[in-house]
Amino acid sequence: MTGGAKRAVPNPWLFEEPEETRGLGFDEIRQQQQRIIQEQDAGLDALSSIISRQKQMGQEIGNELDEQ
């Protein structure tokens, strides 16, 4: 029995190229990716320092509460 609707499986290789990379060569795309990674790394570094500061503040609050 083969009743029922068949679903078409989309081809993962058929996609529209994003506007950001359209017309760029391999090296240009690689450079763009490297810039994006550097921006992400800078954001993660900033987030890490914020979290470290919050941890320190939390420990200081905990110490203050223990003293009282």
C-alpha positions in Angstrom: 0.0 0.0 0.0 1.4 3.3 -1.0 -1.5 5.5 -0.2 -1.1 9.0 1.2 0.8 12.1 0.1 4.5 11.9 -0.5 6.7 14.7 0.9 9.3 16.1 -1.3 12.7 16.1 0.4 14.4 19.5 -0.1 17.8 19.4 -1.7 20.3 20.8 0.8 22.6 22.0 -2.0 19.9 24.2 -3.5 19.8 27.4 -1.6 20.0 31.0 -2.4 23.3 32.6 -1.7 23.1 35.3 1.0 23.4 38.9 -0.1 26.6 39.4 2.1 28.5 36.8 0.1 27.0 37.2 -3.4 29.7 37.9 -5.9 32.6 37.4 -3.4 35.5 35.1 -4.1 36.8 32.4 -1.7 39.4 34.6 -0.1 37.0 37.5 0.4 34.5 35.2 2.1 37.2 33.7 4.3 38.3 37.3 5.3 34.7 38.2 6.1 34.4 35.1 8.2 37.6 36.0 10.1 36.3 39.5 10.8 33.0 38.0 12.1 35.0 35.6 14.3 37.1 38.4 15.7 34.0 40.5 16.5 32.5 37.5 18.3 35.7 36.9 20.2 35.8 40.5 21.3 32.1 40.2 22.5 32.9 37.0 24.3 35.9 38.6 26.0 33.7 41.5 27.2 31.0 39.1 28.4 33.7 37.1 30.3 34.9 40.2 32.1 31.4 41.2 33.0 30.6 37.7 34.4 33.9 37.7 36.3 33.0 41.0 37.9 29.5 39.8 38.8 31.1 36.7 40.4 33.4 38.9 42.4 30.5 41.1 43.5 28.5 38.0 44.5 31.4 36.7 46.6 31.8 40.0 48.3 28.1 40.2 49.1 28.3 36.6 50.5 31.3 37.5 52.6 29.4 40.6 53.9 26.4 38.6 54.8 28.5 36.0 56.6 30.1 38.8 58.7 26.8 40.1 59.7 
